[in-house]
Every structure is written in C-alpha cells, then in structure tokens.
Amino acid sequence: MKLVIAVVSNDDANKVQKGLIQQKFFATRLTTKGGFLREGNATFLIGVNDEKVPEVIDIIERHSKTRNKIVPNAIVNEFGAFSALPIEVSVGGATIFVVNVDQFIKV
C-alpha cells in the first residue's frame, strides 16, 4: 500500500478532485499555502494499492498544468535604491510524493 501526497495549485484542484472521484479514488483534500509566492494550494492524501499508483499519478498530471506568471521583483542596487522589475516564473502543476504505508485502517 502507498500514500500519494499531491500538492496542487488551487487553479487545478477542483479538476484533480473530480478526476479522482470519477475513477473511484478516495482522497482527503487539505487547504495549504505555498512558501515562494504564498499562493493557495490543495494537498491531496490518497491511499492506494501499489498497482494503482501510476493511475493516480496520471490523473493528477492530466488535470494539473503549469503556467507562467509575472511577479514583482525588488532589486537593491549599489546606491541602496529599490527597483521593482517584474520577472516571469512558472507556477501551477503538481508536486507528488509517494510513500510506503505500513498500516491502513479505515474506521
């Protein structure tokens, strides 16, 4: 048995959740927040048998897309002045962890 932990952008979370439900995977959805851009995320906890892990990952990949976003970037120059030059960063997608589960109990 495995535990799939998927951190997904809020923009894609509903689509991922619907995809999991359509394929009969039960997931616990937690509201989380990212550290870099402080954007909202959803973290899914999904307990599955080993042979179902690729199917779960495929569902998450199909419904999670990366996108580019322009964010402000404060730069201090040699005179101590600030310059706010925007930079483009890649956001969204999913970060997926798969860990072994010693015991799974549903009460």
Backbone as CSV, one residue per row, in Angstrom:
resi,resn,N_x,N_y,N_z,CA_x,CA_y,CA_z,C_x,C_y,C_z
1,MET,0.849,-1.181,0.000,0.000,0.000,0.000,0.890,1.238,0.000
2,LYS,0.414,2.271,-0.693,1.141,3.535,-0.813,0.248,4.700,-0.401
3,LEU,0.900,5.773,0.014,0.221,7.039,0.256,0.758,8.021,-0.769
4,VAL,-0.129,8.533,-1.613,0.238,9.545,-2.592,-0.125,10.893,-2.000
5,ILE,0.872,11.761,-1.877,0.668,13.122,-1.373,0.904,14.048,-2.563
6,ALA,-0.134,14.759,-2.975,-0.028,15.631,-4.148,-0.373,17.064,-3.762
7,VAL,0.578,17.962,-3.970,0.354,19.384,-3.732,0.031,19.998,-5.092
8,VAL,-1.191,20.542,-5.199,-1.723,21.012,-6.478,-2.147,22.470,-6.335
9,SER,-1.953,23.255,-7.377,-2.394,24.648,-7.392,-3.905,24.725,-7.206
10,ASN,-4.363,25.765,-6.520,-5.810,25.978,-6.355,-6.524,26.051,-7.702
11,ASP,-5.828,26.559,-8.721,-6.442,26.684,-10.045,-6.804,25.323,-10.630
12,ASP,-6.088,24.276,-10.244,-6.308,22.943,-10.801,-6.956,21.973,-9.821
13,ALA,-7.082,22.350,-8.562,-7.504,21.421,-7.510,-8.883,20.809,-7.760
14,ASN,-9.846,21.607,-8.200,-11.191,21.060,-8.430,-11.191,20.039,-9.564
15,LYS,-10.411,20.311,-10.619,-10.338,19.369,-11.744,-9.674,18.062,-11.311
16,VAL,-8.625,18.161,-10.493,-7.952,16.959,-9.988,-8.915,16.162,-9.121
17,GLN,-9.625,16.840,-8.228,-10.562,16.163,-7.343,-11.666,15.448,-8.136
18,LYS,-12.219,16.109,-9.143,-13.256,15.486,-9.975,-12.700,14.279,-10.720
19,GLY,-11.472,14.388,-11.230,-10.850,13.273,-11.927,-10.647,12.070,-11.023
20,LEU,-10.226,12.313,-9.788,-10.041,11.224,-8.832,-11.382,10.569,-8.491
21,ILE,-12.398,11.388,-8.267,-13.720,10.859,-7.915,-14.297,10.032,-9.070
22,GLN,-14.145,10.512,-10.305,-14.669,9.778,-11.470,-14.055,8.384,-11.586
23,GLN,-12.795,8.258,-11.163,-12.120,6.962,-11.245,-12.215,6.185,-9.930
24,LYS,-13.059,6.656,-9.022,-13.365,5.968,-7.755,-12.188,5.936,-6.768
25,PHE,-11.354,6.990,-6.789,-10.287,7.104,-5.796,-10.757,8.045,-4.698
26,PHE,-10.617,7.608,-3.460,-10.966,8.441,-2.323,-9.744,9.250,-1.917
27,ALA,-9.953,10.539,-1.663,-8.844,11.416,-1.302,-9.286,12.373,-0.213
28,THR,-8.355,12.714,0.652,-8.576,13.770,1.636,-7.918,15.026,1.079
29,ARG,-8.681,16.108,1.013,-8.176,17.377,0.466,-7.941,18.359,1.606
30,LEU,-6.724,18.867,1.673,-6.354,19.851,2.682,-6.052,21.185,2.000
31,THR,-6.478,22.275,2.602,-6.141,23.595,2.087,-4.766,23.976,2.620
32,THR,-3.838,24.282,1.707,-2.465,24.622,2.095,-2.037,25.889,1.373
33,LYS,-0.885,26.408,1.754,-0.372,27.635,1.152,1.097,27.445,0.852
34,GLY,1.509,27.864,-0.349,2.903,27.732,-0.768,3.795,28.769,-0.117
35,GLY,5.068,28.493,-0.074,6.020,29.392,0.574,6.594,30.452,-0.335
36,PHE,6.862,30.126,-1.611,7.547,31.066,-2.501,6.676,32.253,-2.867
37,LEU,5.530,32.010,-3.471,4.626,33.097,-3.872,3.454,33.254,-2.917
38,ARG,3.416,32.421,-1.892,2.329,32.417,-0.919,0.972,32.229,-1.590
39,GLU,0.965,31.432,-2.635,-0.264,31.118,-3.367,-0.976,29.978,-2.661
40,GLY,-2.286,29.935,-2.812,-3.065,28.856,-2.237,-2.882,27.562,-3.011
41,ASN,-2.852,26.469,-2.286,-2.731,25.140,-2.866,-3.766,24.227,-2.227
42,ALA,-3.879,23.052,-2.798,-4.637,21.969,-2.179,-3.688,20.788,-2.101
43,THR,-3.656,20.132,-0.956,-2.840,18.934,-0.791,-3.787,17.753,-0.668
44,PHE,-3.597,16.783,-1.558,-4.422,15.579,-1.563,-3.656,14.438,-0.916
45,LEU,-4.312,13.710,-0.024,-3.768,12.498,0.582,-4.594,11.337,0.044
46,ILE,-3.925,10.435,-0.681,-4.635,9.356,-1.366,-3.975,8.032,-1.015
47,GLY,-4.699,7.162,-0.339,-4.196,5.830,-0.030,-4.614,4.858,-1.118
48,VAL,-3.637,4.180,-1.758,-3.939,3.261,-2.861,-3.041,2.030,-2.794
49,ASN,-3.508,0.968,-3.445,-2.671,-0.220,-3.609,-1.541,0.100,-4.580
50,ASP,-0.431,-0.596,-4.426,0.767,-0.316,-5.214,0.497,-0.245,-6.715
51,GLU,-0.320,-1.162,-7.233,-0.537,-1.217,-8.679,-1.380,-0.054,-9.199
52,LYS,-2.054,0.688,-8.324,-2.903,1.816,-8.731,-2.162,3.161,-8.723
53,VAL,-0.936,3.181,-8.208,-0.179,4.434,-8.114,-0.009,5.108,-9.481
54,PRO,0.402,4.390,-10.539,0.543,5.059,-11.837,-0.757,5.685,-12.344
55,GLU,-1.890,5.049,-12.065,-3.181,5.599,-12.491,-3.493,6.907,-11.761
56,VAL,-3.216,6.942,-10.463,-3.449,8.164,-9.686,-2.536,9.294,-10.185
57,ILE,-1.270,8.981,-10.412,-0.327,9.997,-10.901,-0.769,10.510,-12.265
58,ASP,-1.250,9.629,-13.126,-1.722,10.032,-14.453,-2.897,11.001,-14.346
59,ILE,-3.836,10.731,-13.450,-4.982,11.627,-13.249,-4.509,13.005,-12.809
60,ILE,-3.589,13.039,-11.866,-3.076,14.314,-11.362,-2.350,15.072,-12.470
61,GLU,-1.529,14.366,-13.246,-0.793,15.016,-14.340,-1.724,15.565,-15.413
62,ARG,-2.784,14.835,-15.752,-3.726,15.285,-16.781,-4.451,16.565,-16.397
63,HIS,-4.691,16.750,-15.100,-5.506,17.880,-14.662,-4.693,19.011,-14.018
64,SER,-3.379,18.885,-13.946,-2.526,19.925,-13.353,-1.612,20.497,-14.426
65,LYS,-1.741,21.764,-14.692,-0.952,22.405,-15.734,-0.084,23.517,-15.149
66,THR,1.137,23.616,-15.651,1.975,24.750,-15.257,1.622,25.931,-16.142
67,ARG,1.805,27.112,-15.614,1.558,28.340,-16.354,2.575,29.381,-15.906
68,ASN,2.805,30.362,-16.722,3.752,31.425,-16.377,2.994,32.602,-15.781
69,LYS,3.642,33.259,-14.820,3.027,34.390,-14.126,4.085,35.463,-13.945
70,ILE,3.702,36.710,-14.112,4.597,37.840,-13.894,4.433,38.290,-12.441
71,VAL,5.562,38.340,-11.713,5.526,38.770,-10.310,6.534,39.890,-10.107
72,PRO,6.279,40.798,-9.168,7.240,41.863,-8.901,8.502,41.302,-8.267
73,ASN,9.626,41.945,-8.566,10.909,41.512,-8.031,11.654,42.747,-7.553
74,ALA,11.843,42.889,-6.272,12.551,44.054,-5.720,14.053,43.797,-5.746
75,ILE,14.783,44.682,-6.407,16.236,44.569,-6.504,16.852,45.814,-5.867
76,VAL,17.851,45.615,-5.016,18.560,46.739,-4.407,19.834,46.955,-5.202
77,ASN,20.031,48.192,-5.712,21.259,48.471,-6.463,22.370,48.967,-5.541
78,GLU,23.510,49.312,-6.115,24.677,49.693,-5.296,24.474,50.987,-4.508
79,PHE,23.463,51.792,-4.842,23.186,53.033,-4.124,22.095,52.858,-3.075
80,GLY,21.619,51.614,-2.891,20.592,51.349,-1.896,19.187,51.630,-2.382
81,ALA,19.041,51.927,-3.659,17.715,52.211,-4.209,17.048,50.910,-4.647
82,PHE,15.747,50.884,-4.546,14.982,49.712,-4.949,14.480,49.877,-6.384
83,SER,14.481,48.816,-7.091,13.919,48.781,-8.429,12.986,47.577,-8.490
84,ALA,11.771,47.792,-8.901,10.807,46.694,-8.963,10.650,46.237,-10.411
85,LEU,11.517,45.342,-10.830,11.430,44.789,-12.171,10.661,43.478,-12.105
86,PRO,9.591,43.374,-12.849,8.830,42.125,-12.804,9.613,40.982,-13.462
87,ILE,9.416,39.782,-12.939,10.032,38.598,-13.530,8.938,37.577,-13.817
88,GLU,9.220,36.697,-14.755,8.268,35.649,-15.110,8.685,34.354,-14.417
89,VAL,7.738,33.728,-13.707,8.011,32.469,-13.024,6.969,31.432,-13.453
90,SER,7.343,30.179,-13.345,6.436,29.089,-13.657,5.677,28.706,-12.385
91,VAL,4.351,28.660,-12.457,3.518,28.301,-11.311,2.559,27.196,-11.715
92,GLY,1.925,26.602,-10.741,0.944,25.563,-11.006,1.584,24.196,-11.080
93,GLY,0.912,23.293,-11.763,1.391,21.920,-11.829,1.137,21.222,-10.512
94,ALA,1.900,20.180,-10.265,1.725,19.417,-9.027,3.070,18.898,-8.559
95,THR,3.200,18.772,-7.263,4.343,18.101,-6.653,3.786,16.856,-5.982
96,ILE,4.338,15.694,-6.359,3.773,14.423,-5.911,4.811,13.626,-5.143
97,PHE,4.418,13.138,-3.979,5.250,12.245,-3.165,4.525,10.913,-3.048
98,VAL,5.255,9.829,-3.155,4.680,8.503,-2.966,5.487,7.827,-1.862
99,VAL,4.800,7.459,-0.769,5.482,6.851,0.377,4.826,5.521,0.741
100,ASN,5.621,4.640,1.291,5.109,3.348,1.746,4.225,3.530,2.972
101,VAL,3.198,2.682,3.072,2.293,2.691,4.220,2.395,1.332,4.898
102,ASP,2.738,1.338,6.178,2.828,0.086,6.925,1.465,-0.452,7.299
103,GLN,0.538,0.449,7.589,-0.787,0.008,8.027,-1.817,1.040,7.584
104,PHE,-2.970,0.571,7.116,-4.062,1.436,6.714,-5.323,0.958,7.408
105,ILE,-5.911,1.828,8.203,-7.111,1.470,8.951,-8.177,2.516,8.640
106,LYS,-9.345,2.054,8.211,-10.471,2.962,7.973,-11.584,2.530,8.915
107,VAL,-11.984,3.421,9.823,-12.985,3.079,10.814,-14.295,3.773,10.516
